[in-house]
Amino acid sequence: MDFITAHFSEIVSLIAGLVGGCTIGSLVTLKIVGGQKVSGGGSNVNQSGSKAGGDIVGGNKSIK
C-alpha cells in the first residue's frame, strides 16, 4: 500500500496515457479504414492444370 501512495501520480498518468493513446489510435484507425473503398472487380482464374512443387518451408517435396 505504501508503494501505491508513494507513486500515485505516476500510476494515474500511466493509466491516463494508456486510455488516451488507445482512444486516439482507434480514431485514426477508423479514419484510415473508413477512407478505403471496396471494389467488385474481382476475377476467377482456372487453376485446374496447375502443379505445385512443394512447400517452401519443408512440407511435401514430391514433384510430379
SETOR-965881 format. One record per residue: residue in three letters; x, y, z of N, C-alpha, C, O in turn; residue number from 1. Coordinates in steps of 0.2 Angstrom, whole numbers. Layout:
<"ALA", <X, Y, Z>, <X, Y, Z>, <X, Y, Z>, <X, Y, Z>, NUM>
...
! end
This chain:
<"MET", <4, -6, 0>, <0, 0, 0>, <4, 6, 0>, <2, 11, -3>, 1>
<"ASP", <10, 6, 3>, <15, 11, 3>, <17, 13, -4>, <18, 19, -5>, 2>
<"PHE", <18, 8, -8>, <21, 9, -15>, <15, 13, -19>, <17, 18, -22>, 3>
<"ILE", <9, 12, -18>, <4, 15, -22>, <3, 22, -20>, <3, 27, -24>, 4>
<"THR", <4, 24, -13>, <3, 31, -11>, <9, 35, -13>, <9, 41, -14>, 5>
<"ALA", <15, 31, -13>, <21, 35, -15>, <21, 37, -22>, <24, 42, -24>, 6>
<"HIS", <18, 32, -27>, <19, 33, -34>, <12, 34, -37>, <11, 32, -43>, 7>
<"PHE", <7, 37, -33>, <1, 38, -35>, <0, 42, -42>, <-4, 41, -46>, 8>
<"SER", <4, 48, -42>, <3, 52, -48>, <6, 49, -54>, <3, 50, -60>, 9>
<"GLU", <11, 45, -54>, <14, 41, -59>, <9, 36, -62>, <9, 35, -68>, 10>
<"ILE", <6, 33, -57>, <1, 27, -59>, <-5, 30, -63>, <-7, 28, -68>, 11>
<"VAL", <-7, 36, -60>, <-13, 39, -63>, <-11, 42, -70>, <-15, 41, -75>, 12>
<"SER", <-5, 45, -71>, <-3, 47, -78>, <-2, 41, -83>, <-3, 42, -88>, 13>
<"LEU", <0, 36, -80>, <1, 30, -84>, <-6, 28, -87>, <-6, 26, -93>, 14>
<"ILE", <-10, 27, -82>, <-17, 25, -85>, <-20, 30, -89>, <-23, 28, -94>, 15>
<"ALA", <-20, 36, -88>, <-22, 41, -92>, <-19, 41, -99>, <-22, 42, -104>, 16>
<"GLY", <-12, 40, -99>, <-9, 40, -106>, <-11, 34, -110>, <-12, 34, -116>, 17>
<"LEU", <-12, 28, -106>, <-14, 22, -110>, <-21, 23, -113>, <-23, 21, -119>, 18>
<"VAL", <-26, 26, -109>, <-33, 27, -111>, <-33, 32, -117>, <-36, 31, -122>, 19>
<"GLY", <-29, 37, -116>, <-29, 42, -122>, <-25, 40, -128>, <-28, 41, -133>, 20>
<"GLY", <-20, 36, -127>, <-17, 33, -133>, <-21, 28, -137>, <-21, 28, -143>, 21>
<"CYS", <-25, 24, -133>, <-29, 19, -136>, <-35, 23, -140>, <-37, 20, -145>, 22>
<"THR", <-38, 28, -137>, <-43, 32, -140>, <-41, 35, -146>, <-44, 34, -151>, 23>
<"ILE", <-35, 38, -146>, <-33, 42, -152>, <-31, 37, -157>, <-32, 38, -163>, 24>
<"GLY", <-28, 31, -156>, <-26, 26, -160>, <-32, 23, -164>, <-32, 22, -170>, 25>
<"SER", <-38, 22, -160>, <-44, 19, -163>, <-47, 24, -168>, <-49, 22, -173>, 26>
<"LEU", <-47, 31, -166>, <-50, 36, -170>, <-46, 36, -177>, <-49, 37, -182>, 27>
<"VAL", <-39, 36, -176>, <-35, 36, -183>, <-36, 30, -187>, <-37, 31, -193>, 28>
<"THR", <-37, 24, -184>, <-38, 18, -187>, <-45, 18, -191>, <-45, 16, -197>, 29>
<"LEU", <-50, 21, -187>, <-56, 21, -190>, <-56, 26, -196>, <-60, 25, -201>, 30>
<"LYS", <-53, 31, -196>, <-52, 36, -201>, <-49, 33, -207>, <-51, 34, -213>, 31>
<"ILE", <-44, 29, -206>, <-40, 26, -212>, <-44, 21, -215>, <-45, 21, -221>, 32>
<"VAL", <-47, 17, -211>, <-51, 11, -214>, <-58, 14, -217>, <-60, 11, -222>, 33>
<"GLY", <-60, 19, -214>, <-66, 22, -217>, <-65, 25, -224>, <-70, 26, -228>, 34>
<"GLY", <-59, 27, -226>, <-57, 30, -232>, <-56, 25, -237>, <-56, 27, -243>, 35>
<"GLN", <-56, 19, -236>, <-54, 14, -241>, <-61, 12, -244>, <-66, 11, -240>, 36>
<"LYS", <-61, 10, -250>, <-67, 8, -254>, <-66, 1, -256>, <-61, -1, -258>, 37>
<"VAL", <-71, -3, -256>, <-71, -10, -259>, <-74, -10, -266>, <-79, -7, -267>, 38>
<"SER", <-70, -13, -271>, <-72, -13, -277>, <-74, -20, -279>, <-71, -25, -276>, 39>
<"GLY", <-79, -21, -283>, <-81, -28, -285>, <-79, -30, -292>, <-82, -34, -295>, 40>
<"GLY", <-72, -28, -293>, <-69, -30, -300>, <-65, -36, -299>, <-60, -37, -302>, 41>
<"GLY", <-67, -41, -295>, <-63, -47, -295>, <-64, -52, -301>, <-68, -51, -305>, 42>
<"SER", <-59, -57, -301>, <-60, -62, -307>, <-58, -69, -305>, <-54, -69, -300>, 43>
<"ASN", <-61, -73, -308>, <-60, -80, -306>, <-54, -83, -311>, <-55, -81, -317>, 44>
<"VAL", <-50, -87, -308>, <-44, -90, -313>, <-45, -97, -312>, <-46, -100, -307>, 45>
<"ASN", <-45, -100, -318>, <-45, -108, -319>, <-38, -110, -317>, <-33, -109, -321>, 46>
<"GLN", <-37, -114, -312>, <-31, -117, -309>, <-31, -124, -310>, <-27, -127, -306>, 47>
<"SER", <-35, -127, -314>, <-36, -134, -314>, <-30, -138, -316>, <-28, -144, -315>, 48>
<"GLY", <-26, -135, -321>, <-20, -138, -323>, <-13, -136, -320>, <-8, -138, -322>, 49>
<"SER", <-14, -133, -314>, <-8, -130, -311>, <-5, -136, -306>, <-9, -140, -304>, 50>
<"LYS", <2, -136, -306>, <5, -141, -301>, <10, -137, -296>, <13, -133, -298>, 51>
<"ALA", <10, -140, -290>, <14, -137, -285>, <20, -141, -284>, <20, -147, -285>, 52>
<"GLY", <26, -138, -283>, <32, -141, -282>, <34, -142, -275>, <40, -144, -274>, 53>
<"GLY", <30, -141, -271>, <31, -142, -264>, <31, -136, -260>, <31, -130, -262>, 54>
<"ASP", <31, -137, -253>, <31, -131, -249>, <38, -128, -248>, <43, -132, -248>, 55>
<"ILE", <38, -121, -247>, <44, -118, -246>, <48, -120, -240>, <54, -120, -239>, 56>
<"VAL", <44, -121, -235>, <46, -122, -228>, <47, -129, -226>, <49, -131, -220>, 57>
<"GLY", <47, -134, -231>, <49, -140, -230>, <43, -145, -229>, <44, -150, -226>, 58>
<"GLY", <38, -144, -232>, <32, -149, -232>, <33, -154, -237>, <38, -157, -238>, 59>
<"ASN", <28, -156, -241>, <28, -161, -246>, <33, -159, -252>, <31, -154, -256>, 60>
<"LYS", <38, -162, -253>, <43, -160, -259>, <42, -165, -265>, <47, -165, -269>, 61>
<"SER", <37, -169, -266>, <36, -173, -271>, <34, -169, -277>, <29, -166, -278>, 62>
<"ILE", <38, -169, -282>, <37, -166, -289>, <35, -171, -294>, <39, -176, -295>, 63>
<"LYS", <30, -170, -297>, <27, -174, -302>, <28, -171, -309>, <26, -175, -314>, 64>
! end
